[in-house]
Amino acid sequence: MGEKKKYKVIAKVGNDKFVKYNVNNLILFTEYLDLNFSGWRWFNVFEYTKEGDGTQLANFTTKNRPLTRFL
């Protein structure tokens, strides 16, 4: 079975709209944002914890996209 990592991600998808997801593939998540929130601006990646947001691990923008599925 392949490696699985889980992240919490907060994305800015509008002027004042943010969405929060549990994600295990950053490239597929970026494609999801492109399809469903074409005006998304950035997203922050946090370590997954059941409570709270955990430690921030990375951030990405429409021009600085993740190159791998995991960090």
N, C-alpha and C positions, 0 to 999 in steps of 0.2 A: 504494500500500500504506500502511496506517495506521502511526502511530508505535508503536514497541514499546520498552518499557523493562523491565529485569529487576531484580528485587530479591531479596535473601535475607531470609526472614522466620522469626523464632523466636516461637512462640506457646505460651502456658501454657494447657493444655487440661484440667488436673485439679489435684488438690492437690499432686502432685509429678511431674506428667508434662508434658513439653515436646515439641513437634514442630518440625521445621525443613523449610522448603520453599523452592524457587526459584519466584518468583511474577512474573507480568507484568501482572496486573490486580487491584488491591487490593479492588475492590468484589466481584468474583467470588470472591476468596479469602475474604472475610468471609462470603459466602453459603455457601461450602464448609464453613467452620467451624461455622456455624449448623446445617447438615445433619448433619455427621459428629461434631462435638464440641459438643453443645448447652450444655455447662457451661464453655466457654472463657471466659477472663478478660481476657486482653490479648495483643497481639502487637507486637513491635518490628520495624521495617523498616530494613534495612541496604542500602547500595549493593552491587550484585552484584560479586563478585570470584571468580576461580576458586579462590583459596586464602584461608582466613581468613574473617572476617565482614565486613570493610570498615567504613566509617564509619556509625554509626547516623544515619538520616535522620528518623525519626518513630516514634511509638508510638500505638497505638489500643487502646480498651477496648470492652466491650459497649455502653457508653453514648456513647462518643466514637468513632464509626465514620468511615472514610474517605468523603469526599463525591465524590471523583473517582477514576478508574482509576489515575492516575499522580500522583506528587508533583511 
